[in-house]
Amino acid sequence: MKTIHFDALLTSFKKGEETIPLPFDLNIENKSYRCTQILRLLASKRLVVKAYDDAGHSLLVKLFIKQSKGERELAREVRGYQLIKQTDINVPELIFTDDTHSDYCVIAYQYLEGSTSFANTNEMVLKYGDELMALAARLHNAGLLHSDFHLDNILVTDDKLYLIDLASIYADENTQSVGKENSLANLAVLIVQFKPREQKVFISKLQQYYQQRDWQYGEVEHKKFESLVKQAWQKRKVNYLKKCFRKCTMTAYKKTFSQQYAFYRPFLDEVGDDFIKNMDQLVTTGKILKAGNSATVVQLNYAGRELVIKRYNIKSFWHFIKRCYRPSRAAVSWRNGRLLQLLGVATPSPLGFIEQRYGWFRSTAYFICEKSDGQEMLSVFNERMPTDEELTQIKTLFDTFKQYQISHGDFKASNLLIKENGEIEIIDLDAMQEHSSVQSFQRRFKKDKARFLRNWHSSALQNLLLKVID
């Protein structure tokens, strides 16, 4: 394969090109580095790659474009590295920096082979939760904070935790250790990167953090921290859902006069733009699961992926007038699916939505998600009683909706699927909504519970489920 030098690609990258052909070479101080994998790309700003030197050693190289404040970004990286190296926190070793090129500057770190991001799973929390809390305590005891404290910036390798994105490390007001208010706010930002169940595990470990900070811990401190976690969660949720409707690393987004769409970027990269262009043909040729007036649901295999497409139809001119000003039900389903994933509630993976538009006016819309292998809960529980694990999942689902004041809007058992692995998924999300009013939530949630219980003809099953969700 022909290797290109990065200088040949520089002009297009500076102008916003999002595709960089691999491999390419970087020449730094008369040494050549073969770049073989793109780890992150912010067009016209920053490029992060895995590279190899002439001896075959792997490096992580960050390249900053100077016209996009690259020199400032490099200085922040170096400063963060210098600060963190004064602590006993593990970080990749700095290999070199270079600021001699007219258009870009570079910093290179040791590449941690075999490392993984700190996974958002109960197993990872149980194994490394204590160590993560200790890492946060050591960071704050050293007078340092991390302004982007999320899980991709914590790597696990050889049973050790490493902190990365060192440009986000900064000293707190030149103090020897970070004060309680700033420390706990920063810790709350870290904890809300986890799903609600894992958040509870970390909150239960708060006393350990207090001990490592030599602070007194009690019920009042516990409640104050729960309030900080709630605030941090709300901020994270808002920022995350905004990313579902704008162009970013996670989302491929486009809005024109005639169309708006958002897709999970790795999925769209896999299936290509033709998937969007041929949407009506795909609906026509797919296996029909539902052929209603307001919605058509089909199943199909595309590029090796088992998918479900739900087309929201416009039934008449008056139906168009009623719907055209509001976000489409496809867009609502996309948002709600992403929210459920953030909450750790199982739902078939939401992959994207498309709205056909006439300027401001919305028309036909499509929601695309993974096909589930699950059976409808109604048919399963008509054949047998639920297992203890299924009852626990149902309780967790209702408890989560109650905690975050979410109503589903159509909680019938056919909208709950039991997968082959026993996991319960919830579908049909276009009527789901969050409530800012307690009274509004309680009214809708009461309807959800009543609708769920009406599914069951067996009084024994109904009573069992009532105890679980009440």
C-alpha positions as CSV (number, residue, x, y, z in Angstrom):
1,M,0.0,0.0,0.0
2,K,1.4,3.4,-0.9
3,T,2.2,5.7,2.0
4,I,1.5,9.4,1.8
5,H,3.3,12.1,3.7
6,F,1.0,14.1,5.9
7,D,2.1,17.4,4.3
8,A,0.3,16.3,1.2
9,L,-2.9,15.9,3.1
10,L,-2.5,19.0,5.2
11,T,-4.4,21.5,3.0
12,S,-7.6,19.4,2.8
13,F,-7.5,18.6,6.5
14,K,-7.2,22.3,7.4
15,K,-10.2,23.0,5.2
16,G,-12.3,20.4,7.1
17,E,-11.7,17.1,5.3
18,E,-12.9,14.3,7.6
19,T,-11.3,11.4,5.7
20,I,-7.6,10.8,6.0
21,P,-6.1,7.9,4.0
22,L,-3.9,5.5,5.8
23,P,-1.1,4.9,6.3
24,F,0.7,8.2,6.1
25,D,4.1,9.4,7.4
26,L,5.0,12.2,9.8
27,N,8.6,13.5,9.6
28,I,9.7,15.0,13.0
29,E,13.3,16.1,13.5
30,N,14.6,13.9,10.7
31,K,12.8,10.9,12.0
32,S,9.8,9.2,10.2
33,Y,6.7,7.9,12.0
34,R,4.3,5.6,10.2
35,C,0.7,6.5,11.2
36,T,-1.6,3.5,10.9
37,Q,-4.8,4.1,12.8
38,I,-6.9,7.2,13.4
39,L,-8.1,7.4,17.1
40,R,-9.8,10.7,16.9
41,L,-10.3,13.3,14.2
42,L,-11.6,16.9,14.6
43,A,-11.4,18.3,11.1
44,S,-9.2,21.4,10.7
45,K,-8.3,21.2,14.4
46,R,-6.8,18.0,15.8
47,L,-5.8,14.5,14.7
48,V,-4.9,11.7,17.1
49,V,-3.3,8.6,15.6
50,K,-1.4,5.4,16.5
51,A,2.0,5.5,14.9
52,Y,5.2,3.5,14.8
53,D,8.8,4.6,14.8
54,D,11.6,3.1,12.7
55,A,12.3,0.5,15.5
56,G,8.7,-0.6,15.5
57,H,7.8,1.0,18.8
58,S,4.2,2.2,19.0
59,L,3.3,5.8,20.0
60,L,0.1,7.8,20.4
61,V,0.6,11.0,18.4
62,K,-1.6,14.2,18.7
63,L,-1.3,16.7,15.9
64,F,-2.7,20.2,16.4
65,I,-3.3,22.7,13.6
66,K,-1.8,26.1,14.5
67,Q,-4.4,28.2,12.8
68,S,-7.0,26.6,15.2
69,K,-5.0,27.5,18.3
70,G,-2.9,24.5,18.1
71,E,0.1,26.0,19.9
72,R,-2.2,26.8,22.9
73,E,-3.4,23.2,22.9
74,L,0.1,21.9,22.8
75,A,1.1,24.1,25.8
76,R,-1.9,22.8,27.7
77,E,-0.9,19.2,27.1
78,V,2.7,19.8,28.2
79,R,1.5,21.8,31.3
80,G,-0.9,19.0,32.3
81,Y,1.8,16.4,31.9
82,Q,4.2,18.3,34.1
83,L,1.5,18.8,36.8
84,I,0.4,15.1,36.8
85,K,4.0,13.8,36.9
86,Q,4.4,15.4,40.3
87,T,1.8,12.9,41.6
88,D,1.8,9.1,41.9
89,I,-1.0,8.8,39.3
90,N,-0.2,6.6,36.3
91,V,0.0,8.4,32.9
92,P,1.6,7.4,29.6
93,E,5.1,8.6,29.3
94,L,5.7,11.7,27.1
95,I,8.1,10.8,24.2
96,F,8.5,14.1,22.4
97,T,7.0,17.4,21.4
98,D,7.6,19.3,18.2
99,D,6.7,22.9,17.3
100,T,9.0,23.6,14.4
101,H,6.5,23.1,11.6
102,S,4.8,26.2,10.2
103,D,1.3,24.7,10.1
104,Y,1.0,22.2,12.9
105,C,2.6,21.0,16.2
106,V,2.9,17.5,17.6
107,I,3.1,15.7,20.9
108,A,3.7,12.0,21.3
109,Y,3.1,9.7,24.2
110,Q,3.8,6.0,25.0
111,Y,1.0,3.9,23.4
112,L,-0.5,1.6,26.0
113,E,-0.9,-1.7,24.1
114,G,-3.8,-3.8,25.2
115,S,-5.4,-1.0,27.2
116,T,-9.2,-0.5,27.4
117,S,-11.3,2.4,28.5
118,F,-12.9,2.0,32.0
119,A,-16.0,0.1,31.0
120,N,-19.5,1.3,32.2
121,T,-20.3,-2.1,33.6
122,N,-21.1,-3.5,37.1
123,E,-18.2,-6.0,36.8
124,M,-15.7,-3.2,36.1
125,V,-17.0,-1.1,39.0
126,L,-16.8,-4.0,41.4
127,K,-13.2,-4.8,40.3
128,Y,-11.7,-1.3,40.0
129,G,-14.2,1.0,41.8
130,D,-12.1,1.4,45.0
131,E,-9.0,2.1,42.9
132,L,-10.9,4.7,40.8
133,M,-12.1,6.5,44.0
134,A,-8.5,6.4,45.3
135,L,-7.2,7.9,42.0
136,A,-9.7,10.8,42.3
137,A,-8.6,11.3,45.9
138,R,-4.9,11.4,45.0
139,L,-5.6,13.8,42.1
140,H,-7.5,16.2,44.4
141,N,-5.0,15.8,47.3
142,A,-2.3,17.0,44.8
143,G,-4.3,20.2,44.2
144,L,-5.3,19.1,40.7
145,L,-8.6,18.7,38.8
146,H,-9.6,17.1,35.5
147,S,-12.0,19.2,33.5
148,D,-13.1,16.3,31.3
149,F,-13.4,13.5,33.8
150,H,-15.1,10.8,31.6
151,L,-14.5,7.1,31.2
152,D,-12.6,7.3,27.9
153,N,-10.0,9.3,29.7
154,I,-9.3,6.5,32.2
155,L,-7.5,3.5,30.7
156,V,-7.1,0.0,32.3
157,T,-4.0,-2.0,31.5
158,D,-2.2,-4.7,33.5
159,D,-4.7,-4.1,36.3
160,K,-3.6,-0.5,36.6
161,L,-5.6,2.7,36.0
162,Y,-4.0,5.4,33.7
163,L,-5.3,8.9,33.4
164,I,-5.1,10.5,29.9
165,D,-6.2,13.7,28.1
166,L,-3.7,15.6,30.2
167,A,-4.6,19.0,28.6
168,S,-7.7,18.8,30.8
169,I,-5.5,18.7,34.0
170,Y,-5.2,22.0,35.8
171,A,-4.2,23.2,39.3
172,D,-6.9,24.5,41.6
173,E,-6.1,28.1,42.6
174,N,-2.5,27.2,43.5
175,T,-3.6,25.4,46.6
176,Q,-1.8,22.3,48.0
177,S,-5.0,20.3,47.8
178,V,-8.4,21.0,46.2
179,G,-11.0,22.3,48.5
180,K,-14.1,20.3,49.4
181,E,-16.6,22.1,47.2
182,N,-14.5,21.8,44.0
183,S,-13.4,18.3,44.9
184,L,-16.9,16.9,45.3
185,A,-18.2,18.7,42.2
186,N,-15.3,17.1,40.2
187,L,-16.0,13.7,41.7
188,A,-19.7,14.0,40.9
189,V,-18.8,14.7,37.3
190,L,-16.9,11.4,37.2
191,I,-19.6,9.4,38.9
192,V,-22.4,10.4,36.6
193,Q,-20.4,9.0,33.7
194,F,-21.8,5.6,35.0
195,K,-25.3,4.2,34.8
196,P,-27.6,4.7,37.7
197,R,-27.0,1.3,39.2
198,E,-23.2,1.8,39.2
199,Q,-23.6,5.4,40.5
200,K,-25.2,4.0,43.6
201,V,-22.1,1.7,44.1
202,F,-19.8,4.7,43.9
203,I,-21.9,6.8,46.2
204,S,-21.8,4.0,48.7
205,K,-17.9,4.3,48.5
206,L,-18.0,8.0,49.3
207,Q,-16.8,7.4,52.9
208,Q,-13.6,5.8,51.5
209,Y,-12.9,9.0,49.5
210,Y,-13.5,11.1,52.6
211,Q,-11.0,9.0,54.6
212,Q,-8.4,9.5,52.0
213,R,-9.0,13.3,52.1
214,D,-8.9,13.3,56.0
215,W,-12.4,14.7,56.1
216,Q,-15.2,13.9,58.5
217,Y,-18.1,12.0,56.9
218,G,-21.7,11.8,58.0
219,E,-25.3,11.7,56.8
220,V,-25.3,15.4,56.0
221,E,-22.3,15.0,53.8
222,H,-23.9,12.0,52.1
223,K,-27.0,14.0,51.2
224,K,-25.1,17.0,50.0
225,F,-23.1,14.8,47.6
226,E,-26.3,13.1,46.3
227,S,-27.5,16.5,45.4
228,L,-24.3,17.3,43.6
229,V,-24.6,14.0,41.6
230,K,-28.1,14.9,40.6
231,Q,-27.0,18.3,39.3
232,A,-24.0,16.8,37.5
233,W,-26.3,14.1,35.9
234,Q,-28.7,16.7,34.7
235,K,-25.9,18.7,33.0
236,R,-24.4,15.6,31.5
237,K,-27.8,14.4,30.2
238,V,-28.5,17.7,28.5
239,N,-25.1,17.9,26.8
240,Y,-25.3,14.3,25.7
241,L,-28.8,14.7,24.1
242,K,-27.6,17.8,22.3
243,K,-24.9,15.7,20.7
244,C,-27.6,13.5,19.3
245,F,-28.7,16.4,17.2
246,R,-25.5,17.9,16.0
247,K,-22.4,16.8,14.1
248,C,-19.8,15.3,16.5
249,T,-17.7,12.2,17.0
250,M,-20.7,10.2,18.1
251,T,-23.3,11.6,15.6
252,A,-23.4,12.1,11.9
253,Y,-25.9,14.9,11.5
254,K,-27.2,16.9,8.5
255,K,-30.0,19.4,8.0
256,T,-31.0,20.8,4.6
257,F,-34.2,22.4,3.2
258,S,-35.6,19.0,2.2
259,Q,-34.2,16.7,4.9
260,Q,-32.9,16.3,8.4
261,Y,-31.1,13.2,9.7
262,A,-29.0,12.0,12.6
263,F,-27.2,8.7,12.8
264,Y,-24.9,6.9,15.1
265,R,-21.7,7.6,13.2
266,P,-20.1,4.1,13.2
267,F,-23.3,2.7,11.8
268,L,-23.5,5.2,9.0
269,D,-19.9,4.7,8.2
270,E,-20.6,1.0,7.9
271,V,-23.7,1.2,5.7
272,G,-22.9,4.3,3.6
273,D,-25.0,7.2,2.3
274,D,-27.0,5.0,0.0
275,F,-28.8,3.7,3.0
276,I,-30.4,7.1,3.4
277,K,-31.1,7.7,-0.3
278,N,-32.9,4.4,-0.7
279,M,-35.0,4.5,2.5
280,D,-38.4,4.3,0.8
281,Q,-37.3,1.3,-1.3
282,L,-36.0,-0.4,1.8
283,V,-39.3,0.0,3.5
284,T,-41.1,-1.4,0.4
285,T,-38.8,-4.5,0.2
286,G,-38.6,-5.2,3.9
287,K,-40.6,-7.8,5.8
288,I,-43.7,-6.1,7.1
289,L,-44.1,-6.3,10.9
290,K,-46.9,-3.7,11.1
291,A,-48.8,-2.0,8.2
292,G,-50.8,0.7,10.0
293,N,-52.1,3.9,8.6
294,S,-50.0,6.1,10.8
295,A,-46.9,3.9,10.9
296,T,-45.3,1.1,8.7
297,V,-42.8,-1.2,10.4
298,V,-40.5,-3.5,8.5
299,Q,-37.6,-5.8,9.2
300,L,-34.6,-6.2,6.8
301,N,-31.0,-7.3,6.6
302,Y,-28.7,-4.5,5.3
303,A,-25.0,-4.8,5.0
304,G,-25.1,-7.8,7.3
305,R,-27.1,-6.0,10.0
306,E,-30.6,-7.0,11.1
307,L,-32.6,-3.8,11.2
308,V,-36.1,-2.5,11.9
309,I,-37.3,0.6,10.1
310,K,-40.4,2.4,11.4
311,R,-41.8,4.8,8.9
312,Y,-44.2,7.5,10.3
313,N,-46.7,8.2,7.5
314,I,-48.7,11.3,6.8
315,K,-52.3,10.2,6.4
316,S,-53.8,13.4,5.0
317,F,-53.4,17.1,4.5
318,W,-54.9,17.7,8.0
319,H,-52.6,15.2,9.5
320,F,-49.7,17.0,7.9
321,I,-50.9,20.3,9.4
322,K,-51.2,18.7,12.8
323,R,-47.7,17.1,12.7
324,C,-45.5,19.4,10.6
325,Y,-44.5,21.9,13.3
326,R,-43.6,19.4,16.0
327,P,-40.5,17.2,16.2
328,S,-41.3,14.0,14.3
329,R,-42.0,10.8,16.3
330,A,-38.9,9.4,14.6
331,A,-36.8,12.2,16.1
332,V,-38.5,11.6,19.5
333,S,-37.8,7.9,19.3
334,W,-34.1,8.6,18.5
335,R,-33.7,10.9,21.4
336,N,-35.6,8.6,23.8
337,G,-33.6,5.6,22.7
338,R,-30.3,7.4,23.3
339,L,-31.6,8.6,26.7
340,L,-32.5,5.0,27.8
341,Q,-29.1,3.8,26.8
342,L,-27.5,6.6,28.9
343,L,-29.7,5.4,31.8
344,G,-28.8,1.8,31.3
345,V,-32.3,0.7,30.3
346,A,-32.3,-2.0,27.6
347,T,-33.8,-1.0,24.3
348,P,-32.9,-2.1,20.7
349,S,-29.9,0.0,19.8
350,P,-31.2,3.3,18.2
351,L,-29.2,3.9,15.0
352,G,-30.7,7.0,13.5
353,F,-33.7,8.9,12.1
354,I,-34.6,10.8,9.0
355,E,-37.2,13.5,8.5
356,Q,-38.4,14.6,5.1
357,R,-38.9,18.4,5.3
358,Y,-40.2,21.4,3.4
359,G,-38.1,24.1,5.0
360,W,-39.5,24.4,8.6
361,F,-42.3,21.8,7.9
362,R,-41.8,18.1,8.6
363,S,-43.3,15.4,6.6
364,T,-42.7,11.6,6.5
365,A,-40.1,10.4,9.0
366,Y,-38.1,7.2,9.6
367,F,-36.7,5.7,12.8
368,I,-34.0,3.0,12.4
369,C,-32.9,0.6,15.2
370,E,-31.4,-2.8,15.7
371,K,-33.7,-5.8,15.3
372,S,-34.2,-7.5,18.7
373,D,-34.2,-11.3,19.1
374,G,-36.7,-10.9,22.0
375,Q,-40.2,-12.3,22.3
376,E,-43.1,-10.2,23.5
377,M,-43.5,-10.4,27.3
378,L,-47.2,-11.0,26.9
379,S,-46.7,-14.3,25.0
380,V,-43.9,-15.4,27.3
381,F,-45.8,-14.9,30.5
382,N,-48.9,-16.4,29.1
383,E,-46.9,-19.6,28.9
384,R,-45.1,-19.5,32.2
385,M,-44.6,-17.4,35.3
386,P,-41.8,-14.8,35.4
387,T,-38.4,-15.7,36.9
388,D,-36.9,-13.9,39.9
389,E,-34.4,-12.3,37.6
390,E,-37.2,-11.0,35.3
391,L,-39.1,-9.7,38.3
392,T,-36.0,-7.8,39.4
393,Q,-35.5,-6.3,35.9
394,I,-39.2,-5.2,35.8
395,K,-38.8,-3.6,39.2
396,T,-35.6,-1.8,38.2
397,L,-37.3,-0.5,35.0
398,F,-40.2,1.0,36.9
399,D,-37.9,2.3,39.7
400,T,-35.6,4.0,37.0
401,F,-38.6,5.7,35.4
402,K,-39.8,6.8,38.7
403,Q,-36.4,8.2,39.8
404,Y,-36.0,10.2,36.6
405,Q,-39.7,11.1,36.2
406,I,-40.1,9.3,32.8
407,S,-43.4,8.0,31.5
408,H,-43.6,5.6,28.6
409,G,-47.1,6.4,27.3
410,D,-48.0,2.9,26.1
411,F,-46.8,0.4,28.7
412,K,-48.5,-2.7,27.2
413,A,-46.7,-6.0,27.4
414,S,-46.2,-6.2,23.7
415,N,-43.8,-3.3,24.0
416,L,-41.6,-5.3,26.4
417,L,-39.4,-7.9,24.9
418,I,-37.6,-10.8,26.6
419,K,-34.3,-11.6,24.8
420,E,-32.7,-14.9,24.4
421,N,-30.2,-14.0,27.1
422,G,-33.0,-13.1,29.5
423,E,-32.6,-9.3,29.2
424,I,-35.9,-7.3,29.1
425,E,-36.0,-4.6,26.4
426,I,-38.5,-1.8,26.1
427,I,-39.7,-0.6,22.6
428,D,-42.1,1.9,21.0
429,L,-40.6,5.1,22.4
430,D,-42.3,7.8,20.5
431,A,-44.8,8.6,23.3
432,M,-42.1,8.5,26.1
433,Q,-41.4,11.8,27.8
434,E,-39.6,13.3,30.8
435,H,-41.6,15.4,33.2
436,S,-40.4,18.5,35.0
437,S,-43.6,18.6,37.0
438,V,-44.1,16.0,39.8
439,Q,-47.9,16.1,39.4
440,S,-47.7,15.6,35.6
441,F,-45.3,12.7,36.1
442,Q,-47.3,11.0,38.8
443,R,-50.5,11.2,36.7
444,R,-48.8,9.6,33.6
445,F,-46.8,7.1,35.6
446,K,-50.0,5.9,37.3
447,K,-51.5,5.3,33.8
448,D,-48.3,3.4,32.8
449,K,-48.7,1.1,35.8
450,A,-52.4,0.5,35.2
451,R,-51.8,-0.2,31.5
452,F,-49.0,-2.7,32.3
453,L,-51.2,-4.5,34.8
454,R,-54.2,-4.8,32.4
455,N,-52.2,-7.1,30.2
456,W,-52.5,-10.1,32.5
457,H,-55.6,-12.3,32.7
458,S,-54.2,-14.4,35.6
459,S,-55.0,-12.7,38.9
460,A,-52.0,-14.5,40.5
461,L,-49.6,-13.0,37.9
462,Q,-51.3,-9.6,38.2
463,N,-50.9,-9.6,42.0
464,L,-47.3,-10.7,41.7
465,L,-46.4,-7.9,39.3
466,L,-48.3,-5.4,41.3
467,K,-46.1,-6.1,44.3
468,V,-43.0,-5.7,42.1
469,I,-43.9,-2.3,40.6
470,D,-45.8,-0.7,43.5
